[in-house]
Amino acid sequence: MSTRTKVKKPHIYRVQVLDRAFQILNLLADEKSGVGLMEIAERLKLHKSTAHRLIMVLELSRFVEKNTVTGKYHLGSRLMELGLSAVSRLDVYEVAGPHLRALVKETGETAHLAVLRDGQVVSLVNIESSQTLRTPATVGTRTPAHCTSLGKAMLAFATQEHIDDFLSDRKLESYTPRTITSPAKFKAELRAIRKRGYAIDNEEREQGLRCIGAPLWDSAGEVVAAISIAGPVFRIGDDRVPSLSSAVMRIAARISASLGYRSGRGKHETTSYSD
């Protein structure tokens, strides 16, 4: 009688369920306008009842959400939460702190680090200045990208396709008389930022507040985040912009170098934008 122990085969059905769930998430990620249940079943070659069961589980866990008006499904808020949690553990989050503190010491203004998610700037790090009048802590907040130096600094080095998608998905809402609301003018602004290497929020989000931002690059030559300084206009005057922007770009270069970036390896450094 053989004493060989039988190896238990893996439960293929459980693996298949996960595979199908990931297929649904990938499908929804590619379709910004959402996808209906029947279309999900047809495109993934699933029985309607199977697709329905999977969607219900994903919806219960907030991985997908249903638009009550159109009946279509979109990626859910839980994925954003997990994504932000992952971002917060990136090297950029860990290495930026000392550099941002040096930036605050040099400029006397509050420093920020943020990433771009779904067309909005998500603040991850905030180092306040010692000035009596300073910008408040913003960690965790989300702001529109088109009227912030952080958002513009990241978008300026994105691909033409990314820029077009950004502008087609939203209206450039006005927050102050200085907010850029014209897509053509916004593209011109991005071209200027790309040429000089830094972005300015010139009271575009909040009157009396001026910010200077620059992108951060990783070892693959991708812009992964941006840093900025923010302060009142009477301190960040036109006469100080050259020296302050140089400081922001210099610190951004140091952080990028810590992430493995080497100058000239940015994937979109020479891409030009069409009007």
N, C-alpha and C positions, 0 to 999 in steps of 0.2 A: 504494500500500500504506500502510495507516494506521500511524503511528508511535506511536499512543497506547498508553501502558503500561497493561496490565490491572491493576486493583486486586485484590489477593488477598483473598478473603473470609475473615473470621475463622472459626476452627474451632468451629462451633456445638456440636459434641459435647462439647468440653472445657468450654464455658460451661455446658452443660446438666448435666454431671457435678457441677460446683461448686454449681449451683443446687439440685440434688437432695440433695447432701450437707448444705447449709445447711438445707434443709427437714427433714431427719432430725434435725439438732441442735435446731432450733426445736421439733419435735414432742416430743423427749425433755425439753426444758426445761419444757414445759407439763405433763408427766406425771411427777409425783414418784415414783409407784410403779413406774415403768419400763414399757417397751413391748416386746412380743415381735416377732420377725422378721416373722411373717405379718401382724400388725396394722400394722406399719410399711408393708409392701407394699400392703396394702389401703387404708389411710388416705391414702397418698400416690399411689395408683394406679400402682404400680410392679410390674413382673414380679418374682416372688420371687427369681430369680437375680440381677437387677439390684440389688435391695435388699440381697441377701446380699453381693455384691461391694463395694458401698459401705460396708456395716457393717464388713466385714473390714478395709478400708483405714483407716477411722476408728478401729477398735479397735487396730490395729497402731500407730497414732500416739497412742494414749491419749486420743483425743477422745471416745470412748465406752468404756464398760466393761460386761461382761456379768456378771449375777448368776448364779453357778454353781448356785444352788438353784432359782431361779424361771425361769432361762433368759431373763429380760428384760434389756433394755439400758438403761443410764443414762448421763448425761453423765459424762465421764471427768476424771481428775485434771489432764490437760494444760490443759484449759480454765480450771481454777482457777489454775494457774501463770501462764497468760497474763493472766488477769484481775488477779492480784496485781501482775504486772509493769506493767500499764496503770495500776493504782491508784497505784503508787509514783511515777508520773510526773505525777500530777495536780497542779494548782496548790496544793491543800491541803497536799501533801507538801512543796512548796518554800517556801510562805509561813509555815508553822507554826513552823519552827525558831527564829527570833528571838523570837517571842512565847512559846514554851515556855521558852526560856532566861530570859526576863523573869519568867515564872511561878515558875520554880525559885528565882530570886534573891529574889523577893518572899515566897514561902512557906517556903523552905528544904527543900522536899520534892521527890522525883523526879516528873517530869512525863511523861505518855504521850499518844500519839495513836494511835487505832485505827479500823478500819472494821468493819462487820458483814457477815459472809459466811456463808451457810448456817446461820444461827442461832448462829454463834460469833464471838467478837471476835478479830480478827487485828491484832496490834500492828505498827505501821509506824515509829513514832518514839519514842525513849526518851532523855530528858535527865536524867541522874542528878544528885542533889543532892550537896553537899559534906559531908553528914553522915557520921559514921563508920558509923552504923547506917542503911542505906538499902536500898530494894528493888533487886534485881538487874536487869540489862538484859533486856528481853523481846522485842526486835524479832524478828518472824517467828513468834512463838509464837501458838497458838490456845487460847482459853479459853471456857468456856460463858458465854453472854450473861446468863443469868438471875441469876448471882451476882457480877456485876462492875458497878461504877459506870458504866463505859464502855458496856457492853451495855444496861443499863437506861436510860441517858440517851438512847440512840438509839431503843430500842423505845418509850419513852414518847411519842415524837412520830411514831410510825408510824401507819398506818391501822388501823381496827378489823379489817379483813380480814387484814392482815399479822400483827397480834397473834394472831388466831384460828389462823392457819396455824402460827405459831411454837409455840403451846401444843398444837396437835393433833399436831405432828410429833415431839414429844419429851417425855420424862419430866423433870421438874425435879429433877435429882439433888441429893442432900444432900452437902455437903462439910464443913460444921461445924454445930453446933447452931443457928446463926443463919441458915442458908440457907433461903430461902423456897421451899417445895416444893409449896404449894397454888396451883393456877391462880387461884382467886378472890382469895387474898391477894396474888398477884403482880400481878393487874390493879389491885387497890387501891393497890399500891405505885406502879405506873405512873401512876395518876391523881394521886397525891401529888407525884410527880416533875414531872409536866406542870404542875401548879399552881405549884410553887416554882421550877422552872427548872433544878434540878440533882439528881443522883442520889448516893446514898451506898452504898458497899459496907461495911457495918458488920460486919466479920469474917465475911462470908458465904462467901468463897472460902478464906480462910486465917485461922486464929485469930491475933489480935494485930496484924492488918493492917487499916487503914481507908483507904478511897479516896473521893474526891469527883470526880464527872465532870459534864460539860455537853456538849450537842450542838453540832455545827458545821453551819451552813446555807450552801448555795450560792446563786448568783444566781437560780436557778429556784425558790427557796423549799423545797428538799429538804434533809433531813438527810443529809449525806454521810459524816460521821465524828463522833468525839467526842474530847475531851481529858479528862485527869484528873490529879490528884496522888495519890500513895500514900505512906504512911508508917506507922510503928508507932502503935498506939492511945495510948500514953502521950504522944506528941507531938501527934497529931491528936485532942485531947480534945474533949468536948462544948462547952467554953468557946471553943474556936477554930473550930468548925465555921461559925458565921456569917461571920467574917471570911475564912476560907479559901474558903468556897463563893462569896462575893462576888468574890474574886480569880479563881477558876476561871471564873465566868460572864463576868466582864469581859474576860478574855483570849480566851474563846471568842467573844465578840461582836466583838472586834477581828479575829480570824482570819476569822470569817464575813464581816465587812465587806470584808476584803481579797479575799474570793472573790466579791464583788459582791452580797452579801445586804443587804437593807434591812429593818429591823424592821417586823413586821406583815405580811410577805409570805410567811410560812411556810404551806405548803399544808395542814398538819394541826394548826395551832396551837390551833384551837378544837374539834377533834373530841373527843367524849366517848366513853368506853368503856362497854359494857354488861357486866354480871356474867356 
